[in-house]
Amino acid sequence: MKFETFVKKVESHLGVKVEEGYNGKYWFQYGNSVGSFRKEEQWDKPGHFVARGFHSRHEDDHTDLMTDYFAGSYYDNGTQLLHSFKAPEPKFPVGTLVRGKQNKRAIRQGYAGKTGLVTKAGGYMSIDWLGEEKPRYAMTYPERDIELVSAA
């Protein structure tokens, strides 16, 4: 991701200021957590900078090289880092009438075409299917396998 684009994304998504550290490292603090990344020049495009090495840790947790303790977590891309600080809004809020899509996973697991109400929202949500008893164990379904009934 381009460096300037990622800095704007951090500031707009989290509402915090990105600070410059040392050796091309940049950081920001959101609540009790600290996020950091590096500014590196693309090897094939001189003058073009990208953000890499996305990392988060708790503000009181520091790496200790004497004991091989590395604080925090690394992420593959900037969006994953931002979502670790502030999760995106759920696609379907609680009380929404939804239906299982007709895709491989939904067909295999048996909820394709079923209609139900969302009882717990998020990336993996709980749904009470209409006309069925609630299972003894908590079932969750991924957002990407569910569609809004009125939009379908």
N, C-alpha and C positions, 0 to 999 in steps of 0.2 A: 504494500500500500504506500502511496506517496506520502512523504513526511508531512507536508503542509496539510494535506487532506485529513490525515489521522489526527493532527493537533486540533484542527477545527472540529472534528467528530468528537473528540474527548471533551472539548469545551462546551459544545452544544448538548451532548448526551448527558454529561454529568454535572455541568455548570461549575467546573473548577478550572483554575489556571494551570497550565503546564509550565513547569520551571525547568531551567537548563542546569544540568549538573556539570560533571567533568568528563573528559574524553568522549564527547559525543553522546552522553547519556542524558536522557530527559526523564522527569518524574512528575507525578501529581498525587495529591492526597484526597481521598474521598472517605469521610467518616474516620474509622480507625484503620483503614487500609491504605497502602501505598502502591501505586502502579508505576512501572518504569519501562522504558524502551530505548533503543539506540537509533541514532541518525547515521545512516551509512550511505556512501555514494555508490551508485550502481556501477559495476565494473565495465559494462558494455556501453554506458551512456554517461560520459563525464559531465558533471554539473547537475545531474539529476539525483535527488536524495530520496531514500525510502526509510520507513520505520521498520525495525526488526527487533527480535529478542524481547518479546512481550512477557512481562513478569509482574506478579503481585505478591505482596506479603503483608502481614500485620505490622502496624507501626512500631511495636515493641520487639519484634522478632528480627534478629540480625544474623547474617551468615557468620559462622565461626570456622575459619580455615584450619585451625589447629586440630579440630575434631571431625573434620569432613561433614559438618552440618551445613546444609544449604537451605536457607529459609524461603518459604513461599512456594509458588507454583509458576511454571512457564506455560505459555499458550502458543498455539500455532499461528494465530492471527489476531489482529487488533479487535475485531468484533467479539471474539471469545473473551478477551480481556475485559472489555467494557461490560459485557453481560455478566461477568463474575462479580462486578461491583454493583450493577443495577440491572436486574432482569427486565426484559421487555414486557410490555403489557400483554396479557393473554389474548389470543385471537378470539376466543369464545368466553365471555364472562359467565358467571354463575347464573343459572336460570334460562340459558339459551337453548332453544330447541334445535337439535342437530341430528345428522344422519351419518352412518358409516359409508365411506366411499367404496366404489367397486374396484378395489385394487387387490393385488395378490395377498398382501399381509392381512387385510380386513376379511377377505374371503376365507383364507386359511384359518384365521382365528375365530371366525363365525359372527362378526358384527357388521358385515357388509349389508347395506340396505336397511338396517335396523334404525329406528327413531328413538331418541331419548332426550333427557334433560341433563345439562351439565350441573353437577353438584359440587365439584371442586375444579377450579380453573388453573391453567398453567400449561407448560410444554407437554406434560403428560397429565391428562385430566380424568376425573372420575365422572362416570355417566350412569344414570339410572335409566335403563332401557324400558320403554313402555310395554306393558303386558308381560313382563318377566319378573320373577322374584329376584331380590338382591342376593348376590352370591355371599357365601360365608366369609370369603377372603376378599380383600380390597383389590379390585381390578382397575388398572389405569390404561388409557388409550392415547396414542400420540396425536397431537394437533394435526399433523400432516395427513392423517387417515380419516379425518372428520370434515364434514361440510355443513354449512348452514342450511337448514331446510327451506327457508324462504328464498334463498339465492339459487337453490338447485333446480 
